[in-house]
Amino acid sequence: MGRALSVNEVLNQKKQTFPFEGKWADAFGQPEKTGVWFIWGNSGNGKSSFVMQLCKELCKYDRVAYDSLEEGDSLTMQQSLIRHGMASVGKRFALLNCETIEDLKTRLRRRKSYNIVIIDSFQYTQMSYKDYIGLKEAFRDKLFIFISHASGRMPSGKAAVSVMYDATLKVWVEGYTAFSKGRFIGDTGKYTIWAEGADRYWGNNNNLK
């Protein structure tokens, strides 16, 4: 059993956060460097582009491992890396080619392993919510970012919905715009992935539902 903490002890803890600036800070503030983020949205709304833009931003602060369970090292993944200029981040970004969760755990137990792990997609892991809690608790010093399919405006599958509710940063992608739905929200709470596409989708609705 862990020791109970006083209010002052909690308040005096120094949490490590990402010092986001500009449009990233406007959307997501300065989120904590550990825990779970969850990104979901329907196909064709800019989710993959947002994830790659996020990867590039996170590479400013630490190394990122992207476990591409769906696409692997396919031509479409290669084209996405080119389109978003990922060569500029060098060895701070690593693509894991369809690595299973068990193999990923082995990798993360190594000394100086990656601190930021993106898993695309949650559905391809075939994890239950219990499996997810086990992964999260085993690596409390890591940041896991799960990408998820959507069913309507909710994540696809009961386990994915539970993970979404548990995540500290929840990002819904629609109409080439990423909306912060979690505990970290900046001044606007939204990030434009592709301005032309967002304008075309939302029209004159500046509030963006």
ZAPALUM-977613 format. One record per residue (C-alpha): residue number from 1; residue in one letter; x, y, z. Coordinates in steps of 0.05 Angstrom, whole numbers, plus 5000, padded with zeros to 4 digits. Example, Ala and Ser with C-alpha at 12.3 -4.5 7.8 and 13.67 -1.06 7.14 Angstrom:
2
n_res_X_Y_Z
1_A_5246_4910_5156
2_S_5273_4979_5143
! end
This chain:
209
n_res_X_Y_Z
1_M_5000_5000_5000
2_G_5028_5068_4980
3_R_5036_5126_5028
4_A_4979_5176_5031
5_L_4998_5246_5007
6_S_4979_5312_5038
7_V_4950_5369_4996
8_N_5016_5407_5001
9_E_5056_5347_4978
10_V_5011_5340_4917
11_L_5014_5414_4901
12_N_5090_5416_4908
13_Q_5101_5360_4858
14_K_5136_5383_4795
15_K_5100_5352_4736
16_Q_5137_5345_4669
17_T_5096_5376_4613
18_F_5105_5390_4538
19_P_5121_5464_4529
20_F_5075_5471_4469
21_E_5073_5539_4435
22_G_5030_5572_4382
23_K_4974_5532_4352
24_W_4992_5470_4392
25_A_4986_5508_4458
26_D_4922_5541_4434
27_A_4891_5473_4423
28_F_4921_5430_4479
29_G_4955_5475_4529
30_Q_5017_5442_4561
31_P_4997_5369_4571
32_E_5034_5322_4617
33_K_5090_5279_4587
34_T_5065_5213_4614
35_G_4998_5178_4613
36_V_4950_5164_4557
37_W_4924_5205_4498
38_F_4869_5180_4453
39_I_4855_5203_4382
40_W_4794_5181_4342
41_G_4755_5201_4281
42_N_4722_5176_4217
43_S_4761_5160_4154
44_G_4775_5218_4107
45_N_4774_5273_4160
46_G_4849_5284_4168
47_K_4864_5238_4226
48_S_4926_5207_4195
49_S_4953_5276_4176
50_F_4941_5302_4246
51_V_4977_5243_4277
52_M_5038_5254_4233
53_Q_5038_5329_4248
54_L_5034_5311_4322
55_C_5092_5262_4315
56_K_5135_5317_4284
57_E_5118_5365_4341
58_L_5132_5313_4395
59_C_5200_5297_4364
60_K_5222_5367_4387
61_Y_5218_5342_4459
62_D_5235_5268_4458
63_R_5241_5206_4414
64_V_5177_5177_4386
65_A_5162_5105_4368
66_Y_5104_5095_4320
67_D_5076_5024_4321
68_S_5042_5020_4253
69_L_4998_4959_4263
70_E_4952_4974_4204
71_E_4998_5002_4150
72_G_5066_4976_4171
73_D_5121_5003_4125
74_S_5074_5005_4065
75_L_5077_5054_4007
76_T_5022_5097_4037
77_M_5062_5103_4102
78_Q_5125_5121_4062
79_Q_5086_5174_4024
80_S_5058_5203_4089
81_L_5128_5208_4119
82_I_5151_5245_4056
83_R_5090_5291_4054
84_H_5101_5313_4126
85_G_5176_5322_4121
86_M_5192_5270_4174
87_A_5263_5261_4148
88_S_5279_5326_4184
89_V_5270_5294_4253
90_G_5324_5242_4240
91_K_5331_5187_4291
92_R_5281_5219_4339
93_F_5226_5181_4302
94_A_5223_5105_4292
95_L_5171_5066_4254
96_L_5155_4998_4285
97_N_5131_4952_4230
98_C_5068_4917_4256
99_E_5101_4903_4323
100_T_5056_4862_4370
101_I_5039_4889_4439
102_E_5081_4835_4471
103_D_5142_4853_4429
104_L_5129_4926_4443
105_K_5130_4911_4518
106_T_5197_4877_4510
107_R_5224_4937_4473
108_L_5199_4986_4526
109_R_5232_4947_4582
110_R_5300_4960_4552
111_R_5346_5013_4580
112_K_5336_5081_4547
113_S_5274_5058_4511
114_Y_5225_5105_4477
115_N_5183_5149_4524
116_I_5130_5167_4472
117_V_5094_5109_4439
118_I_5039_5116_4386
119_I_4997_5055_4372
120_D_4957_5055_4307
121_S_4906_5029_4316
122_F_4875_5007_4381
123_Q_4829_4960_4344
124_Y_4888_4924_4313
125_T_4918_4909_4381
126_Q_4857_4867_4398
127_M_4867_4888_4470
128_S_4812_4885_4522
129_Y_4805_4942_4572
130_K_4839_4898_4623
131_D_4898_4888_4575
132_Y_4902_4963_4566
133_I_4904_4976_4641
134_G_4959_4925_4648
135_L_5001_4960_4594
136_K_4988_5029_4624
137_E_5006_5007_4695
138_A_5069_4970_4673
139_F_5098_5032_4640
140_R_5073_5091_4682
141_D_5133_5133_4660
142_K_5114_5129_4586
143_L_5064_5167_4543
144_F_5018_5122_4502
145_I_4979_5153_4445
146_F_4925_5108_4417
147_I_4894_5120_4348
148_S_4824_5092_4341
149_H_4771_5079_4288
150_A_4704_5113_4301
151_S_4632_5090_4299
152_G_4593_5154_4288
153_R_4623_5204_4337
154_M_4647_5151_4386
155_P_4706_5103_4385
156_S_4692_5036_4352
157_G_4684_4980_4403
158_K_4669_4976_4478
159_A_4743_4971_4499
160_A_4762_5032_4457
161_V_4706_5073_4488
162_S_4731_5055_4558
163_V_4803_5075_4538
164_M_4777_5141_4511
165_Y_4743_5157_4577
166_D_4806_5139_4616
167_A_4853_5181_4573
168_T_4876_5248_4599
169_L_4878_5280_4529
170_K_4822_5261_4482
171_V_4825_5286_4411
172_W_4765_5281_4364
173_V_4783_5293_4290
174_E_4729_5318_4242
175_G_4731_5361_4181
176_Y_4807_5369_4182
177_T_4803_5397_4252
178_A_4826_5365_4317
179_F_4785_5382_4379
180_S_4811_5374_4450
181_K_4759_5337_4491
182_G_4802_5318_4550
183_R_4834_5350_4611
184_F_4883_5392_4572
185_I_4851_5448_4532
186_G_4884_5512_4507
187_D_4852_5578_4490
188_T_4814_5552_4429
189_G_4812_5477_4442
190_K_4820_5463_4368
191_Y_4876_5451_4319
192_T_4869_5461_4244
193_I_4900_5404_4206
194_W_4889_5430_4136
195_A_4860_5501_4130
196_E_4830_5494_4060
197_G_4797_5428_4076
198_A_4770_5454_4143
199_D_4741_5516_4110
200_R_4708_5474_4057
201_Y_4679_5426_4109
202_W_4655_5475_4162
203_G_4637_5534_4116
204_N_4621_5596_4156
205_N_4611_5559_4221
206_N_4668_5590_4260
207_N_4648_5558_4326
208_L_4659_5487_4299
209_K_4614_5441_4338
! end
